[in-house]
Amino acid sequence: MKIALAADHAGYELKEAIKDFLTAYKVIDFGTHSTESMDYPDTGFKAAEAVAKGDCEKGILICGSGLGMSIVANKVKGIRATLCNSAKLARLSRQHNDANILVLQGRFISKKQAGDIISVWLSTEFDGGRHIQRIEKIKKYEE
Ligand code: RB5
């Protein structure tokens, strides 16, 4: 599986750290590549578009709060990005929302927490069933 990865300066350190949790995957790193201040839309849109186009199956985006990257990713048609700060939310975001982008908070969670969240998020399948019609309504609204 190919995973699109992107961060701003506030997510850079966590982005580098989580590569250790992703060694079993092909990771496409859309930047940023340092802690120098930059604008999260510049990397976030590139990664989200890679997922929307199918170049990557899933994406992980990180900014300081997770809020800016969430806004950016959810502007891209076909993206269901969910900000998760616990493994429980990560599981639900896959089971109920079929999230294709995970957003993390560079300034609010530890590397260990990020690893736990990512591990659950990548190993949890969409439940389908009653949730399908809800996803379909989102897709219809996008059209
Ligand atoms: C950067 O200071 C910060 O605003 C950004 O990382 C993010 O939290 C925005 O939503």
Boltz pocket constraint, residues with backbone or C-beta under 6 A from the ligand:
constraints:
  - pocket:
      binder: B
      contacts: [[A, 8], [A, 10], [A, 11], [A, 38], [A, 40], [A, 63], [A, 64], [A, 65], [A, 66], [A, 67], [A, 68], [A, 69]]
      max_distance: 6.0
